[in-house]
């Protein structure tokens, strides 16, 4: 992504077609390119390869550190390139040759951002698409520095993904951080363990303490979360604009202890917002646990946060270490509230600052959302350093079975 002018938006509509195909339509402004079809199972298989490579990378960094991770990063780039190739694979019935779309995209340059709009339970890590063959003559030597890997689409095009049902009920324009209400829900034991672990710094603790002091004690169970949400929805004050959840998780559930699980269909059924008009506020959800972006054939959090009154979620593509996840979430709160960056820029900063484990987080929400920092808030110190350089945490945020 080049600096300077704000990038132009390209929208990619991806829909299920005849159960075995994905229909893909690229849009630039008011111009829509003819549709083409690709093989759904091929795209899903390549997505699994990407996530498998990313999981091995995260575990390597957790156990051994970043140095020497170049081989796994090159392997991840290769899996991302195969996903790129699958995205532009031509199935029978296509109105256009996807190679023409691919060539058109290359000719546009890089001052663009890409937003995917998807439906029918299409859970693809679009930000990890990689559009240069890392084994080809223009490939790189496979080092572990980030500048070798700018061809991941999360860097090149600031990729975001929205469920096709999402419409903006408010949130199109920045508002004051003072009115942007936060509701936190935490796995108490995991949060206490991670917050007391070596590596968490005083600035990070100060940010956490301030957010909790301003917005109230977190919910520590699924029932508390539902009760707190519904009480706030029925009240006369501001509605929740950020639901921040830090807990054990998997593809379809959030775990607040060994037996207390909030399934994605519980989320859909019980965390509701009565939307009366397009000016009503939309809620962003941060699902800071293992594999929350992965979903499965029954559905996932993409759909659960794609209903009325929500503008999507930030989630994870793989299992993540508990201390890294906590610190990453705190850094997100700092960039968003204290610096006023839009979500797309926040996530770009975090992936770069906390390379390479920051690749584990995907942007599945309205990326232009931002707030105006409050002059009344204290001037807290920004968290510094690459969190991958410190202990990431022994535990993964995955429910015990």
Secondary structure, 3 states (H helix, E strand, C coil): CCCCCCCEEEEEEEEEECCCEEEEEEEECCEECCCEEEEHHHHHHHHHHHHHHHHHHHHHHHHHCCCCCHHHHHHHHHHHHHHHHHHCCCCCCCCCCHHHHHHHHHHHCCCEEEEEEECCCCCCCHHHCECCCCCCCCCCCCCCCHHHHCCEHHHHCCCEEEECCCCCCCCCCCEEHHHCEEEEEECHHHHHHHHCCCCCCHHHHHHHHHHHHHHCCCECCHHHHHHHHHHHHHCCCCCEEEEEEECEECCCEEECCCCCEEEHHHHHHHCCCCCCCCCCCCEEEEEECCCCCCCECCECHHHHCCCCCEEEEEEECCCCEHHHHHHHHHHHHHHHHHCCCCHHHHHHHHHHHCCCHHHHEEEEECCCCCEECCCCCCCCCCCCCCHHHCCCCCCECCCCC
